[in-house]
Each structure stands twice: as structure tokens, then as C-alpha cells.
Amino acid sequence: PRKGKFLPDGRPKPPSPLSALAVCRGARAEHVARGINPPALTLASKRAHEQMLKYSREIGPENCVPERAIPMSHELICRLLTIADGAPILKGGKPWHWSTTYGRTVRTAYHVLAQCGFRKSEIALGAGKWGTDKLSFASLKWIIDGETVLYPTVDQLRHLKKGDYAIIMPGPSKADCFGMRWGNNPIWLPFDPEAAINAANALSQWEIHSGVKPESRRTTPLFCGPEGIGTPLRGAALDEIFLRMMTYILADEARAKKHSIHGFRSYLASALMAAGCSGPEIQAALRWASVEALQIYQVVQRETYGDWIMRAETVKLTGARASSLHAEGKHLPIYEPEAMIADVLATREELRSRSERADANDANLIHAMGVNGVIADTC
């Protein structure tokens, strides 16, 4: 069982059969990478499915639901951004100051995460050294008075208005390791000084404070670490300050740990969905390579779901299937839902039965022949 994972009744949560299958797939991938082509995992996949039926029955299907970080909300993000200057957030209860260089970069990062949906690895460095494949000040451009500006002056940044844009050119990412899929699709961030969350406004203030010279923009990380401008923001440092801030505003470290930087990404996907954006639009905005990832991270809000139900209630359906439109009243027999459900349940029970018989057969073979004997017999 995974450390710290328990079922509601207090028992350690047993490992999932699908986790075992993932290990097999990982081992197979390592072999393929070395030029060895092992057998396909078709049979293993089938057995894993059978075992999952037993697993679900044993621990309860509600405990099979994947655990994911809770999405951030507009309210939580605003509470983060409005933490009082001097709040005792740092280690040992030391005060946090937004006016420091590190405070300014963290504030800007929160605005950018909320409106760009970047993964943590796209704005902060993990292990290793920072390179020019990461976001730098050269990744940030501007549209001011309808003109593209690569190196804005302080005066231009102080007089931005609605209709101006900050532009971030996305770099390589987890789903686009060479930057070829999304590298040619700029992120357009409209300037609005009145919005509670506005990345363009935050970036303009960060530009003014940073004062990075044009010739240094390519080699200067867009977000800096506690050491100051020119040093990269590290993922560990961002995680630490985020947890401390969430613990402060929630007054509960256990609740705070259920949130992560990735929650900004889920927030943006869910907010775009609630705003009426289509699946392909959301996928493009958050630079996902597959629809499956989109379905995982976008969360339907209760207001949106409730609106669907209320709108559905006002619709008076008049449609009919072809089977109800046969001439001379010769209708086809109705297929009862109960019969369909019975078929599904029977299939599930048959799979469970097969799984139990297969387990018993495997146990008998191993008992009779030993593990080495079984391997030799199958080779």
C-alpha cells in the first residue's frame, strides 16, 4: 500500500491492479527503447480489467476515483493576491513583503498562471541549470497602440490602456518538447487595470521593476528566484511559498496541501468552460495535446451544471424514433431498459467469475509446478 493512503474505514488502501499494469507498460517501454521488442500486453490488459472489477467490489467503487489536486477558484486566487503586506508567512513567522523583488515575481507568476494555465515546469526550473529554452524576458512582447513592441519603455508601460496586450510566446513543454506544436501560437493577454486578475497589468509592473536591458532579455529568466533578477525561479521555492500562503489564508495546512500550482491550470480550464468556450478552444488555450487531458482537468461548476438542468426543463421534446413511425400501427417491440441493464450486469458477473477461476487455476499451477516450472512450461 502507498504510504499515507487509507480507506475511509482506516485500512491501508491496497495498490490498484491498473498500477501494476502501468509498471508492466513502463518496463515494456524501457525494453523497446533498447531495441528489444517484448510481447504485447493485450492479455495483461484483459487480466487487469478483470482484477479491477474485483478490486472495485472489495474497496468500493468510490475509492477507485483518481485523487487529483483541487482546482483553484477565482476567490482563492484573489485571496492569495490580497494577503496583507507583512503577514507572518515565511519560515519562523517572518513577514512576507510583496514590495520585494521576490514578492513582485511571485505576484506576477500567480497572475500569469491564472490566465495562461502554464504547468509549473514551464515557469519554474526543476533540477539542472536554466537554459534559453525556458521562458525569458525575450518570450514577453507587447502590442501597444496597435504596434508590436519588443522592448517597451517605462513610459509606454505606465500608459498602457484597454486594447493593449502582453504577448507570451510559449516555449517547450511536457506535451510539446520541441516547441513545434504550440510555439507558433502566442498567448494574448489583454490589459485591464480594473480586473482583479490580469496578467498583462502584473507583467507591466514587473517589467518596470526589473528594468532588463534589451540585450539581456534573451538570457534573463522571466521569473526570478529569492536571489534576485537574473536567477531562475525554482519549482521547490514556488511550491513552498504557495503552500505557506494557502495555509495562511485557509488556516489549515491539511486543506492547503490539497491544492497545488497545477490547480491554476485546472481553474483556467474550468473557467473557460463556464464562460461558454468550446472544447477545442480550451484545448488550444491551455496547449493540451489530447482531448483526454482536457476532460481530466476541466471541472463543471455547480452553476453551469444547474443551468444545463434548468434549460433542459424548459425544452418540450416532440421527436420520435423511426420505430414509432411505422405505417399501419405496426410498431417494433420496445427494448426495455431493464433488459439492457440485466445484460450488462450479467456480463460483469461473468467477467468476475472468469477472473476468480483464472486466479484459482494460476494458484493450482504454481502449487503443483512451482514458479520456475510454470516459466519453463510457457517458454
Salt bridges, closest charged atoms under 4 A:
ASP9 OD2 - ARG11 NE 2.85
GLU30 OE1 - ARG34 NH1 2.62
GLU50 OE1 - ARG47 NE 3.04
GLU67 OE1 - LYS5 NZ 2.95
ASP85 OD2 - HIS97 ND1 3.05
GLU122 OE2 - ARG119 NH1 3.13
ASP145 OD1 - LYS161 NZ 2.13
ASP155 OD1 - HIS159 ND1 3.31
ASP164 OD2 - LYS161 NZ 3.92
ASP192 OD1 - LYS162 NZ 3.88
GLU194 OE1 - LYS162 NZ 3.87
GLU207 OE2 - ARG217 NH2 2.91
ASP239 OD2 - LYS120 NZ 2.54
GLU240 OE2 - ARG244 NE 3.34
GLU253 OE2 - LYS257 NZ 3.60
GLU303 OE2 - ARG302 NE 3.52
ASP307 OD2 - ARG311 NE 2.88
GLU328 OE1 - LYS330 NZ 3.60
GLU349 OE2 - ARG352 NH1 2.77
GLU350 OE2 - ARG354 NE 3.25
GLU350 OE2 - ARG357 NH2 3.72
GLU356 OE2 - ARG57 NH2 2.93
ASP359 OD1 - ARG47 NH2 2.93
ASP359 OD2 - LYS54 NZ 2.50
ASP362 OD2 - ARG47 NH1 3.47
